[in-house]
Amino acid sequence: MKKTDAVAALAALAQDNRLDVFRLLVQAGPEGMSAGAVADALDLAPNTLTFHFDRLRTAGLVTVRRDGRSMIYAAQFEQMNALLGFLTENCCSGAPCVPSAACKPARKRAKILT
Protein backbone atom coordinates (compact mmCIF):
# COMPACT_ATOMS: atom_id res chain seq x y z
CA MET A 1 0.00 0.00 0.00
CA LYS A 2 1.21 3.47 -0.86
CA LYS A 3 1.46 6.12 1.83
CA THR A 4 -1.16 8.27 0.05
CA ASP A 5 -3.64 5.36 0.10
CA ALA A 6 -3.00 4.80 3.81
CA VAL A 7 -3.56 8.49 4.53
CA ALA A 8 -6.83 8.46 2.57
CA ALA A 9 -8.06 5.35 4.42
CA LEU A 10 -7.10 6.73 7.82
CA ALA A 11 -8.74 10.07 7.01
CA ALA A 12 -11.96 8.29 6.02
CA LEU A 13 -11.96 6.34 9.28
CA ALA A 14 -11.13 9.39 11.40
CA GLN A 15 -14.77 10.27 12.03
CA ASP A 16 -17.07 8.61 14.58
CA ASN A 17 -19.95 7.68 12.27
CA ARG A 18 -17.73 6.44 9.44
CA LEU A 19 -15.72 4.32 11.85
CA ASP A 20 -18.97 2.84 13.20
CA VAL A 21 -20.21 2.15 9.65
CA PHE A 22 -16.97 0.45 8.65
CA ARG A 23 -16.84 -1.69 11.80
CA LEU A 24 -20.46 -2.75 11.27
CA LEU A 25 -19.70 -3.74 7.66
CA VAL A 26 -16.67 -5.72 8.82
CA GLN A 27 -18.98 -7.59 11.23
CA ALA A 28 -21.44 -8.24 8.42
CA GLY A 29 -18.76 -10.05 6.41
CA PRO A 30 -18.40 -10.31 2.64
CA GLU A 31 -22.18 -10.33 2.07
CA GLY A 32 -22.42 -6.76 3.35
CA MET A 33 -25.54 -4.93 4.44
CA SER A 34 -28.17 -2.79 2.80
CA ALA A 35 -27.91 0.93 3.35
CA GLY A 36 -31.26 0.84 5.17
CA ALA A 37 -30.05 -1.85 7.57
CA VAL A 38 -26.92 0.18 8.33
CA ALA A 39 -29.02 3.31 8.89
CA ASP A 40 -31.32 1.42 11.26
CA ALA A 41 -28.49 -0.27 13.16
CA LEU A 42 -26.60 2.98 13.72
CA ASP A 43 -29.59 5.35 13.90
CA LEU A 44 -28.24 7.56 11.11
CA ALA A 45 -30.24 9.63 8.65
CA PRO A 46 -30.06 8.25 5.08
CA ASN A 47 -28.70 11.49 3.57
CA THR A 48 -25.94 11.63 6.20
CA LEU A 49 -25.15 7.98 5.63
CA THR A 50 -24.79 8.50 1.87
CA PHE A 51 -22.06 11.07 2.53
CA HIS A 52 -20.22 8.67 4.84
CA PHE A 53 -20.49 5.76 2.38
CA ASP A 54 -19.04 7.98 -0.36
CA ARG A 55 -16.02 8.87 1.77
CA LEU A 56 -15.40 5.20 2.62
CA ARG A 57 -15.83 4.16 -1.03
CA THR A 58 -13.44 6.85 -2.25
CA ALA A 59 -10.84 5.55 0.22
CA GLY A 60 -11.33 2.03 -1.14
CA LEU A 61 -12.62 0.67 2.16
CA VAL A 62 -16.11 -0.33 0.99
CA THR A 63 -17.80 -1.46 -2.20
CA VAL A 64 -21.40 -1.09 -3.24
CA ARG A 65 -23.65 -3.22 -5.43
CA ARG A 66 -27.29 -2.99 -6.36
CA ASP A 67 -29.65 -5.78 -5.31
CA GLY A 68 -33.08 -4.95 -6.67
CA ARG A 69 -33.98 -1.61 -5.12
CA SER A 70 -31.38 -1.88 -2.36
CA MET A 71 -27.78 -0.74 -2.31
CA ILE A 72 -25.60 -3.30 -0.54
CA TYR A 73 -22.38 -2.06 1.02
CA ALA A 74 -19.53 -4.37 2.00
CA ALA A 75 -16.15 -3.87 3.62
CA GLN A 76 -13.12 -4.30 1.38
CA PHE A 77 -11.15 -6.77 3.48
CA GLU A 78 -8.14 -6.72 1.14
CA GLN A 79 -7.82 -2.96 1.56
CA MET A 80 -8.31 -3.22 5.32
CA ASN A 81 -5.59 -5.87 5.54
CA ALA A 82 -3.31 -3.78 3.33
CA LEU A 83 -3.77 -0.85 5.72
CA LEU A 84 -3.04 -3.03 8.73
CA GLY A 85 0.05 -4.38 6.95
CA PHE A 86 1.22 -0.87 6.12
CA LEU A 87 0.82 0.22 9.73
CA THR A 88 2.69 -2.78 11.12
CA GLU A 89 5.31 -3.48 8.42
CA ASN A 90 8.15 -2.06 10.53
CA CYS A 91 6.90 -3.49 13.79
CA CYS A 92 9.51 -5.27 15.93
CA SER A 93 12.33 -4.00 13.68
CA GLY A 94 11.03 -6.09 10.76
CA ALA A 95 11.07 -9.39 12.67
CA PRO A 96 7.87 -11.47 12.55
CA CYS A 97 5.58 -10.56 15.41
CA VAL A 98 2.00 -10.97 16.60
CA PRO A 99 0.36 -7.98 14.80
CA SER A 100 0.96 -9.56 11.38
CA ALA A 101 -2.37 -11.44 11.36
CA ALA A 102 -4.75 -10.71 8.49
CA CYS A 103 -8.52 -10.80 8.68
CA LYS A 104 -10.15 -13.64 6.79
CA PRO A 105 -13.91 -13.16 7.09
CA ALA A 106 -15.88 -16.35 7.51
CA ARG A 107 -18.60 -17.04 5.02
CA LYS A 108 -22.00 -17.67 6.50
CA ARG A 109 -22.80 -21.33 6.60
CA ALA A 110 -25.87 -22.70 4.90
CA LYS A 111 -28.44 -24.06 7.29
CA ILE A 112 -28.48 -27.83 7.41
CA LEU A 113 -31.96 -29.26 7.23
CA THR A 114 -32.48 -32.44 9.21
C-alpha positions in Angstrom: 0.0 0.0 0.0 1.2 3.5 -0.9 1.5 6.1 1.8 -1.2 8.3 0.0 -3.6 5.4 0.1 -3.0 4.8 3.8 -3.6 8.5 4.5 -6.8 8.5 2.6 -8.1 5.3 4.4 -7.1 6.7 7.8 -8.7 10.1 7.0 -12.0 8.3 6.0 -12.0 6.3 9.3 -11.1 9.4 11.4 -14.8 10.3 12.0 -17.1 8.6 14.6 -20.0 7.7 12.3 -17.7 6.4 9.4 -15.7 4.3 11.8 -19.0 2.8 13.2 -20.2 2.2 9.6 -17.0 0.4 8.7 -16.8 -1.7 11.8 -20.5 -2.7 11.3 -19.7 -3.7 7.7 -16.7 -5.7 8.8 -19.0 -7.6 11.2 -21.4 -8.2 8.4 -18.8 -10.0 6.4 -18.4 -10.3 2.6 -22.2 -10.3 2.1 -22.4 -6.8 3.4 -25.5 -4.9 4.4 -28.2 -2.8 2.8 -27.9 0.9 3.3 -31.3 0.8 5.2 -30.1 -1.8 7.6 -26.9 0.2 8.3 -29.0 3.3 8.9 -31.3 1.4 11.3 -28.5 -0.3 13.2 -26.6 3.0 13.7 -29.6 5.3 13.9 -28.2 7.6 11.1 -30.2 9.6 8.6 -30.1 8.2 5.1 -28.7 11.5 3.6 -25.9 11.6 6.2 -25.1 8.0 5.6 -24.8 8.5 1.9 -22.1 11.1 2.5 -20.2 8.7 4.8 -20.5 5.8 2.4 -19.0 8.0 -0.4 -16.0 8.9 1.8 -15.4 5.2 2.6 -15.8 4.2 -1.0 -13.4 6.9 -2.3 -10.8 5.6 0.2 -11.3 2.0 -1.1 -12.6 0.7 2.2 -16.1 -0.3 1.0 -17.8 -1.5 -2.2 -21.4 -1.1 -3.2 -23.6 -3.2 -5.4 -27.3 -3.0 -6.4 -29.7 -5.8 -5.3 -33.1 -4.9 -6.7 -34.0 -1.6 -5.1 -31.4 -1.9 -2.4 -27.8 -0.7 -2.3 -25.6 -3.3 -0.5 -22.4 -2.1 1.0 -19.5 -4.4 2.0 -16.2 -3.9 3.6 -13.1 -4.3 1.4 -11.2 -6.8 3.5 -8.1 -6.7 1.1 -7.8 -3.0 1.6 -8.3 -3.2 5.3 -5.6 -5.9 5.5 -3.3 -3.8 3.3 -3.8 -0.8 5.7 -3.0 -3.0 8.7 0.0 -4.4 7.0 1.2 -0.9 6.1 0.8 0.2 9.7 2.7 -2.8 11.1 5.3 -3.5 8.4 8.1 -2.1 10.5 6.9 -3.5 13.8 9.5 -5.3 15.9 12.3 -4.0 13.7 11.0 -6.1 10.8 11.1 -9.4 12.7 7.9 -11.5 12.5 5.6 -10.6 15.4 2.0 -11.0 16.6 0.4 -8.0 14.8 1.0 -9.6 11.4 -2.4 -11.4 11.4 -4.8 -10.7 8.5 -8.5 -10.8 8.7 -10.2 -13.6 6.8 -13.9 -13.2 7.1 -15.9 -16.4 7.5 -18.6 -17.0 5.0 -22.0 -17.7 6.5 -22.8 -21.3 6.6 -25.9 -22.7 4.9 -28.4 -24.1 7.3 -28.5 -27.8 7.4 -32.0 -29.3 7.2 -32.5 -32.4 9.2 
